[in-house]
Amino acid sequence: MATVNSLSVPLLAWLVAVVVLPAGVRAENAIPPKFMGSPSCASTSCHGGGTLHNESVIYERRDRHAVAHGILAKGTSLRMAEALGIKDPTKAAQCTVCHAPMENLSPGRLAAGVAPDRAVGCESCHGPAENWLRFHTRPDVTYQQILGAGLHNLNDIYNRANTCVACHLNLDESIRAAGHPELFFELDGQTIGQPPHFKDERPSLGPRSWLTGQAASLREVSWKLSTKKDERLVGRYKALVWILRKTEVGRNRIPETGDYATVQKVADQLAIDAAKGIWTKEQVARQLGTLVKSRGDFGEPKADKLELRRRAEVLVPAIDRLWQAQRKLGAKAAPDFERALDETALIAREQDDFEPAKFVASLERLEVALSKSGN
């Protein structure tokens, strides 16, 4: 559950689904488009049909977003609500803003006869469908025209990251203190685990998504720190800076200073650049090798234990996503490396019991396994 106030202003627009207006239309004179509800997408002739038209089926049966609202009425959520003085978390805006965004809409934003999606539905991500629903499949209509009518451009990886990061990273401190699990955002791995209801075979999509997501994360954490001092976030900020500086796109671009407002702007540009970059097989292998060989950064005698744990938190998913990308590009199977990576991941998840020396040893085994794999 995240409060509206915890979201940065640019990203709040994604949750309330502000329409992208066609050229020449003045925003102050435009009538906001209405939401049509997820059932409008789910007919068998549209996205509820068979192969290549089964997006709604995948969403309803396997996508965790489909049950996001339901968990608000269960154990942990109810205990959190009690601690926060919330009578009904299924109707409280600070919970539904992320778990069921359409619950927060004014009645006038819903089409006649449409009930708000009781989950994170289609239009939560793709935008209110009134102006494009009936023509977006016509062969004589261009994609740009559909975007102009209000469809959110999720083919753009930068936009995709922006759509997700608001709810998957930003968390109000009072909600966290009440027992909400801490949030972590990694676009590529979390998209795969969702699972995705779409096909996207573009080159090096995995590394691009991972890197774009991490840059977007740094932007959001920097924004929060620029508006309010929060020592809890400093370790996460430093970890994101650390790993982005180990990438080609981030090296020498993030300033050493703790000027969070400046880093916010730099990180946003990094996300834009990362979304457009095409990784070669050699670049993936080089980046993977750099990260696997980073154990020296965990043995710094004066380093704070929490800061090192935060580094481990971003490092392990990065190695995993780059390894998966390398496998797609033809790398040989390496069961020893994958076992070592699983072990490293378990150590990274030990939270307050995190032991830097133990993690360093696991990284050393990981490095040896990668070298022996011949990749």
C-alpha positions as CSV (number, residue, x, y, z in Angstrom):
1,M,0.0,0.0,0.0
2,A,1.5,3.3,-1.0
3,T,0.2,6.8,-0.4
4,V,-0.4,9.2,-3.2
5,N,2.0,11.6,-1.6
6,S,4.8,9.0,-1.9
7,L,4.7,9.3,-5.7
8,S,6.7,11.7,-7.8
9,V,4.6,14.2,-9.8
10,P,5.5,12.9,-13.3
11,L,4.7,9.3,-12.3
12,L,1.4,10.0,-10.6
13,A,0.1,10.9,-14.1
14,W,0.6,7.3,-15.1
15,L,-1.6,6.0,-12.2
16,V,-4.4,8.5,-12.9
17,A,-4.0,7.8,-16.7
18,V,-3.7,11.3,-18.1
19,V,-4.4,11.1,-21.8
20,V,-1.8,12.0,-24.4
21,L,-3.6,14.6,-26.5
22,P,-3.4,14.9,-30.3
23,A,-1.5,17.9,-31.6
24,G,-3.5,21.1,-31.6
25,V,-5.9,20.1,-28.8
26,R,-5.7,22.3,-25.8
27,A,-5.6,20.4,-22.5
28,E,-7.8,22.9,-20.6
29,N,-10.6,22.4,-23.2
30,A,-10.3,18.6,-23.4
31,I,-12.8,16.2,-21.8
32,P,-10.9,13.5,-19.9
33,P,-11.5,10.1,-21.5
34,K,-13.5,7.5,-19.6
35,F,-12.4,4.1,-18.4
36,M,-14.1,1.2,-20.0
37,G,-13.1,-1.6,-17.6
38,S,-11.0,-4.7,-18.2
39,P,-14.0,-6.7,-19.4
40,S,-14.1,-4.5,-22.5
41,C,-10.8,-6.0,-23.6
42,A,-11.6,-9.6,-22.7
43,S,-14.0,-10.8,-25.4
44,T,-13.0,-13.9,-27.3
45,S,-12.7,-11.9,-30.5
46,C,-10.2,-9.5,-28.9
47,H,-7.8,-10.3,-26.1
48,G,-9.7,-13.2,-24.5
49,G,-9.4,-15.5,-27.4
50,G,-6.9,-18.2,-28.4
51,T,-3.2,-18.1,-29.3
52,L,-1.8,-14.6,-29.9
53,H,-5.1,-13.2,-28.7
54,N,-5.0,-14.5,-25.1
55,E,-3.7,-11.5,-23.2
56,S,-6.7,-11.3,-20.9
57,V,-6.6,-15.0,-20.2
58,I,-3.0,-14.9,-19.1
59,Y,-3.8,-11.8,-17.0
60,E,-6.8,-13.4,-15.3
61,R,-5.2,-16.8,-14.6
62,R,-1.5,-16.0,-14.0
63,D,-0.8,-12.3,-13.5
64,R,-0.3,-11.2,-9.9
65,H,-1.9,-7.8,-10.8
66,A,-5.2,-9.6,-11.1
67,V,-5.2,-10.4,-7.4
68,A,-3.6,-7.2,-6.2
69,H,-6.9,-5.9,-4.7
70,G,-7.9,-9.2,-3.1
71,I,-4.8,-9.4,-0.8
72,L,-6.0,-6.2,0.9
73,A,-8.7,-8.2,2.7
74,K,-6.3,-10.8,4.0
75,G,-4.2,-11.3,7.1
76,T,-1.1,-9.1,6.8
77,S,-3.0,-6.3,5.1
78,L,-5.7,-6.2,7.8
79,R,-3.0,-6.1,10.5
80,M,-1.3,-3.2,8.8
81,A,-4.6,-1.4,8.4
82,E,-5.3,-1.8,12.1
83,A,-1.9,-0.4,12.9
84,L,-2.6,2.6,10.6
85,G,-6.1,3.2,11.8
86,I,-7.6,2.2,8.5
87,K,-11.1,0.7,8.8
88,D,-11.3,-1.0,5.4
89,P,-8.0,-1.3,3.4
90,T,-10.0,-2.4,0.3
91,K,-11.5,1.1,0.1
92,A,-8.7,3.2,1.5
93,A,-7.1,5.5,-1.1
94,Q,-3.6,5.0,0.4
95,C,-4.0,1.2,-0.4
96,T,-6.0,1.2,-3.5
97,V,-3.9,3.8,-5.3
98,C,-1.6,0.9,-6.2
99,H,-3.7,-2.2,-5.5
100,A,-6.8,-1.1,-7.4
101,P,-6.2,2.3,-9.0
102,M,-9.7,2.6,-10.6
103,E,-11.2,2.6,-7.1
104,N,-9.9,6.2,-6.8
105,L,-11.5,7.5,-9.9
106,S,-14.4,9.9,-9.7
107,P,-17.7,8.4,-10.9
108,G,-17.6,10.6,-14.0
109,R,-14.4,8.9,-15.2
110,L,-16.2,5.6,-15.7
111,A,-18.2,4.8,-18.7
112,A,-21.9,4.2,-18.2
113,G,-22.5,0.8,-16.5
114,V,-18.8,0.2,-15.9
115,A,-17.7,-0.9,-12.5
116,P,-14.1,-0.1,-11.4
117,D,-11.6,-2.9,-11.9
118,R,-11.1,-4.6,-8.6
119,A,-7.4,-5.0,-9.3
120,V,-4.6,-3.5,-11.3
121,G,-6.5,-3.8,-14.6
122,C,-5.7,-3.2,-18.3
123,E,-6.3,0.5,-18.2
124,S,-4.2,1.0,-15.1
125,C,-1.2,0.5,-17.4
126,H,-2.5,1.1,-21.0
127,G,-4.6,4.2,-20.2
128,P,-8.3,5.0,-20.4
129,A,-9.7,3.3,-23.5
130,E,-12.8,5.4,-24.4
131,N,-11.1,7.2,-27.3
132,W,-9.2,4.3,-28.8
133,L,-11.0,1.1,-27.8
134,R,-13.2,0.8,-30.9
135,F,-10.6,1.6,-33.6
136,H,-7.2,0.4,-32.2
137,T,-7.3,-2.8,-34.2
138,R,-8.2,-1.2,-37.6
139,P,-5.5,-1.8,-40.2
140,D,-5.9,1.7,-41.6
141,V,-5.1,3.3,-38.3
142,T,-1.4,4.0,-37.3
143,Y,0.1,3.3,-34.0
144,Q,0.9,7.0,-33.6
145,Q,-2.8,7.8,-34.1
146,I,-3.7,5.3,-31.4
147,L,-1.2,6.9,-29.0
148,G,-2.6,10.3,-29.8
149,A,-6.0,9.0,-28.7
150,G,-4.7,8.1,-25.3
151,L,-3.1,4.6,-25.4
152,H,0.0,4.6,-23.3
153,N,3.1,3.8,-25.3
154,L,4.4,0.7,-23.4
155,N,6.5,-0.4,-26.3
156,D,8.9,2.4,-25.2
157,I,10.9,0.7,-22.4
158,Y,11.4,4.1,-20.7
159,N,7.6,4.5,-20.5
160,R,7.2,0.9,-19.5
161,A,9.6,1.5,-16.5
162,N,7.8,4.7,-15.6
163,T,4.4,2.9,-15.6
164,C,5.7,0.3,-13.1
165,V,8.2,2.0,-10.9
166,A,5.7,4.3,-9.0
167,C,4.0,1.4,-7.3
168,H,6.8,-1.1,-7.3
169,L,9.4,1.1,-5.6
170,N,7.8,4.1,-3.8
171,L,6.4,3.3,-0.4
172,D,5.3,5.7,2.4
173,E,7.4,5.2,5.5
174,S,4.4,4.9,7.8
175,I,3.0,2.0,5.7
176,R,6.4,0.3,5.7
177,A,6.6,0.7,9.4
178,A,3.2,-0.9,9.8
179,G,4.5,-4.1,8.2
180,H,4.4,-3.7,4.4
181,P,7.2,-5.7,2.8
182,E,9.9,-3.4,1.5
183,L,9.7,-2.8,-2.2
184,F,12.4,-3.4,-4.8
185,F,12.1,-2.7,-8.5
186,E,13.9,-4.6,-11.3
187,L,12.0,-4.2,-14.5
188,D,13.3,-7.2,-16.5
189,G,13.1,-10.0,-13.9
190,Q,9.8,-8.8,-12.5
191,T,8.3,-8.6,-15.9
192,I,9.3,-12.2,-16.7
193,G,7.9,-13.3,-13.3
194,Q,4.7,-11.5,-13.8
195,P,4.4,-13.3,-16.3
196,P,4.1,-11.1,-19.3
197,H,0.9,-11.3,-21.4
198,F,2.8,-10.0,-24.5
199,K,5.6,-11.1,-26.8
200,D,8.6,-8.8,-27.2
201,E,11.5,-10.3,-29.1
202,R,13.5,-7.1,-29.6
203,P,17.3,-7.4,-29.5
204,S,18.8,-7.2,-26.0
205,L,15.4,-6.4,-24.4
206,G,16.5,-8.0,-21.1
207,P,19.6,-5.9,-20.5
208,R,17.9,-2.8,-21.7
209,S,14.9,-3.3,-19.4
210,W,17.2,-4.1,-16.4
211,L,19.3,-1.0,-16.9
212,T,16.4,1.3,-17.6
213,G,14.6,0.1,-14.5
214,Q,17.7,0.7,-12.3
215,A,18.2,4.2,-13.6
216,A,14.5,4.9,-13.1
217,S,14.8,3.6,-9.5
218,L,17.7,5.9,-8.9
219,R,15.7,8.8,-10.2
220,E,12.8,8.0,-7.8
221,V,15.0,7.5,-4.8
222,S,16.8,10.7,-5.6
223,W,13.5,12.6,-5.9
224,K,12.4,11.3,-2.5
225,L,15.7,12.3,-0.8
226,S,15.6,15.7,-2.5
227,T,12.2,16.4,-0.9
228,K,12.7,14.8,2.5
229,K,15.6,13.5,4.5
230,D,15.2,9.7,4.9
231,E,18.2,7.8,6.2
232,R,16.5,4.5,5.3
233,L,16.8,5.4,1.6
234,V,20.4,6.6,1.6
235,G,21.7,3.0,1.5
236,R,19.5,2.2,-1.5
237,Y,20.5,5.4,-3.2
238,K,24.2,4.6,-2.8
239,A,23.7,1.1,-4.0
240,L,22.0,2.2,-7.2
241,V,24.7,4.8,-7.8
242,W,27.3,2.1,-7.3
243,I,25.9,-0.4,-9.8
244,L,25.0,2.2,-12.4
245,R,28.6,3.5,-12.3
246,K,29.7,0.0,-13.3
247,T,27.8,0.2,-16.6
248,E,28.9,1.8,-19.8
249,V,26.0,4.2,-19.9
250,G,26.4,5.3,-16.3
251,R,30.2,5.4,-16.0
252,N,31.4,9.0,-15.3
253,R,28.0,10.5,-15.6
254,I,26.6,10.3,-12.0
255,P,28.2,13.1,-10.0
256,E,30.0,12.3,-6.8
257,T,28.1,15.0,-4.9
258,G,25.1,14.2,-2.8
259,D,23.0,16.8,-4.7
260,Y,19.9,14.6,-5.1
261,A,18.1,17.0,-7.4
262,T,21.0,16.9,-9.8
263,V,21.3,13.1,-9.6
264,Q,17.5,12.8,-10.2
265,K,17.9,14.6,-13.6
266,V,21.0,12.6,-14.6
267,A,19.3,9.4,-13.7
268,D,16.3,10.2,-15.8
269,Q,18.5,10.8,-18.8
270,L,20.3,7.6,-18.1
271,A,17.0,5.8,-18.2
272,I,16.1,7.4,-21.5
273,D,19.5,6.4,-23.0
274,A,19.4,2.9,-21.5
275,A,16.0,2.3,-23.1
276,K,17.4,3.0,-26.5
277,G,20.7,1.2,-26.3
278,I,21.3,-2.1,-28.1
279,W,23.6,-4.5,-26.4
280,T,25.9,-6.8,-28.4
281,K,26.9,-10.3,-27.2
282,E,30.3,-8.9,-26.3
283,Q,28.8,-6.1,-24.2
284,V,26.6,-8.4,-22.3
285,A,29.5,-10.7,-21.5
286,R,31.7,-7.8,-20.5
287,Q,29.1,-6.3,-18.2
288,L,28.4,-9.7,-16.6
289,G,32.1,-10.2,-16.0
290,T,32.5,-6.8,-14.4
291,L,29.7,-7.5,-12.0
292,V,30.7,-11.0,-11.1
293,K,34.2,-9.7,-10.3
294,S,33.0,-7.0,-7.9
295,R,33.7,-8.8,-4.7
296,G,36.4,-6.3,-3.9
297,D,33.7,-3.7,-3.4
298,F,32.3,-5.8,-0.5
299,G,35.5,-6.0,1.5
300,E,36.0,-2.3,2.2
301,P,37.0,-2.1,5.9
302,K,35.0,1.1,6.6
303,A,31.9,0.2,4.6
304,D,28.6,0.1,6.4
305,K,27.0,-3.3,6.6
306,L,23.6,-2.1,5.5
307,E,25.2,-0.3,2.6
308,L,26.9,-3.5,1.5
309,R,23.6,-5.4,1.8
310,R,22.0,-2.8,-0.4
311,R,24.7,-3.4,-3.0
312,A,24.1,-7.1,-2.9
313,E,20.4,-6.4,-3.3
314,V,21.0,-4.8,-6.7
315,L,23.9,-6.9,-7.8
316,V,22.4,-10.4,-7.7
317,P,19.4,-9.6,-9.9
318,A,21.7,-7.8,-12.3
319,I,23.9,-10.8,-12.6
320,D,20.9,-13.0,-13.1
321,R,19.4,-10.9,-15.8
322,L,22.6,-10.5,-17.7
323,W,23.3,-14.3,-17.5
324,Q,19.8,-15.0,-18.9
325,A,20.5,-12.6,-21.7
326,Q,23.9,-14.2,-22.4
327,R,22.2,-17.6,-22.6
328,K,19.7,-16.3,-25.1
329,L,22.7,-15.1,-27.1
330,G,24.1,-18.6,-27.3
331,A,26.2,-19.0,-24.1
332,K,26.8,-22.6,-23.0
333,A,24.9,-24.1,-20.2
334,A,26.7,-23.7,-16.8
335,P,25.0,-25.6,-14.0
336,D,27.8,-24.8,-11.6
337,F,27.5,-21.1,-12.2
338,E,23.7,-21.2,-11.8
339,R,24.0,-23.2,-8.5
340,A,26.6,-20.6,-7.3
341,L,24.3,-17.8,-8.3
342,D,21.4,-19.4,-6.4
343,E,23.6,-19.6,-3.3
344,T,24.7,-16.0,-3.7
345,A,21.1,-14.9,-4.0
346,L,20.2,-16.6,-0.7
347,I,23.0,-14.8,1.1
348,A,21.9,-11.5,-0.4
349,R,18.4,-12.0,1.0
350,E,19.5,-12.5,4.6
351,Q,18.5,-9.0,5.5
352,D,19.7,-8.1,9.1
353,D,21.7,-11.3,9.2
354,F,23.7,-10.3,6.0
355,E,27.3,-11.2,6.4
356,P,29.7,-9.4,3.9
357,A,32.5,-11.9,4.3
358,K,30.1,-14.7,3.4
359,F,28.8,-12.8,0.4
360,V,32.4,-12.1,-0.8
361,A,33.1,-15.9,-0.6
362,S,30.0,-16.7,-2.6
363,L,31.1,-14.1,-5.3
364,E,34.5,-15.7,-5.5
365,R,32.9,-19.1,-6.2
366,L,30.6,-17.4,-8.7
367,E,33.6,-15.9,-10.5
368,V,35.4,-19.3,-10.6
369,A,32.4,-21.0,-11.9
370,L,31.9,-18.5,-14.7
371,S,35.6,-18.7,-15.8
372,K,35.3,-22.5,-15.9
373,S,32.1,-22.4,-18.0
374,G,34.1,-21.0,-20.9
375,N,31.6,-18.2,-21.4
